[in-house]
Amino acid sequence: MNLDRTFAALADPTRRAILARLSLGEASVNELAEPFAMSQPAISKHIKVLELAGLVSRGRDAQRRPCRLETQPLADANTWLEHHRAVFEARFERLDGLLEELKAERAKRKPTPKGARK
């Protein structure tokens, strides 16, 4: 599992858009380049970053080398994120409990205003 490469690859909006397109199915580099205002070599560099992160693989189909989405690195990143989300949620729940205790203590110690009955 190489989370650093996965998150670095996902940090770029162009690469995220390429992955979104590949989630619909295989595509050639030219097909992936169509919606972007950049050269085919620039798209190829983005694809190379995605390949190094294990997010994209290339096959062989006669003359074409279609790109396909590889989901395992995304699943690994999701597992890592979910673990840390659970840790932080538990910490926030403990903090909420502590704040409620402090509010209750403060309410008990609050002096009665002058002239008011107890």
C-alpha positions in Angstrom: 0.0 0.0 0.0 1.5 3.3 -1.0 -0.8 6.0 0.3 1.7 8.8 -0.4 1.6 8.2 -4.1 -2.2 7.7 -4.1 -2.9 10.9 -2.3 -0.3 12.8 -4.4 -1.9 11.6 -7.6 -5.4 12.5 -6.3 -4.3 16.0 -5.3 -4.5 17.2 -8.9 -8.0 18.0 -10.4 -7.0 16.8 -13.9 -6.0 13.4 -12.6 -9.2 13.1 -10.6 -11.2 13.9 -13.7 -9.2 11.3 -15.6 -10.1 8.7 -12.9 -13.7 9.8 -13.1 -13.7 9.2 -16.8 -12.1 5.8 -16.4 -14.7 4.8 -13.8 -17.0 4.6 -16.9 -14.7 2.2 -18.7 -11.5 1.9 -20.6 -10.3 4.8 -22.7 -7.3 5.7 -24.9 -5.0 8.6 -24.1 -6.6 10.6 -27.0 -10.1 9.9 -25.6 -8.9 11.0 -22.1 -7.3 14.2 -23.6 -10.5 15.3 -25.4 -12.2 17.3 -22.6 -9.0 19.1 -21.5 -7.3 22.2 -23.0 -3.9 20.6 -22.8 -1.6 18.6 -25.1 -1.6 14.9 -25.4 1.9 14.7 -23.9 0.7 16.7 -20.9 -2.2 14.2 -20.4 0.3 11.3 -20.9 2.3 12.8 -18.0 -0.8 12.8 -15.8 -1.5 9.2 -16.8 2.1 8.3 -15.9 1.6 9.7 -12.4 -1.6 7.7 -12.0 0.2 4.6 -13.3 3.0 5.0 -10.8 0.4 5.3 -8.0 -1.2 2.1 -9.2 -4.5 3.9 -10.0 -4.3 3.2 -13.8 -3.0 0.4 -15.9 -2.6 0.1 -19.6 -3.6 -2.9 -21.7 -2.9 -4.0 -25.2 -5.7 -4.0 -27.8 -4.2 -4.4 -31.3 -2.7 -0.9 -32.0 -4.4 0.7 -28.9 -3.1 0.8 -25.4 -6.3 1.5 -23.4 -6.1 2.8 -19.9 -8.2 1.3 -17.2 -9.0 2.2 -13.6 -7.4 0.1 -10.8 -9.5 0.3 -7.7 -7.3 -1.3 -5.0 -5.2 1.9 -4.2 -8.5 3.8 -3.8 -9.9 1.1 -1.5 -6.6 1.2 0.5 -6.9 5.0 0.8 -10.6 4.7 1.8 -9.7 2.2 4.5 -7.1 4.5 5.9 -9.5 7.5 5.8 -12.3 5.5 7.5 -10.0 4.4 10.3 -8.9 7.9 11.0 -12.5 9.2 10.7 -13.6 6.7 13.4 -10.7 7.8 15.7 -11.6 11.5 15.4 -15.3 10.8 15.8 -14.5 9.0 19.1 -12.4 11.9 20.2 -15.1 14.4 19.4 -17.7 12.3 21.3 -15.4 12.3 24.4 -15.0 16.1 24.0 -18.8 16.6 23.7 -19.2 14.5 26.9 -16.6 16.6 28.7 -18.2 19.9 27.6 -21.6 18.6 28.9 -20.0 17.8 32.3 -18.4 21.3 32.4 -21.8 22.9 31.6 -23.5 21.0 34.3 -20.8 21.9 36.9 -21.1 25.6 35.9 -24.9 25.5 36.2 -24.5 24.1 39.8 -22.0 26.8 40.8 -23.9 29.7 39.3 -24.8 32.2 42.1 -28.5 32.9 42.5 -29.3 36.5 41.5 -30.0 39.0 44.4 -33.6 39.0 45.5 -34.4 35.7 43.9 -35.6 32.8 46.0 -33.8 29.5 46.1 
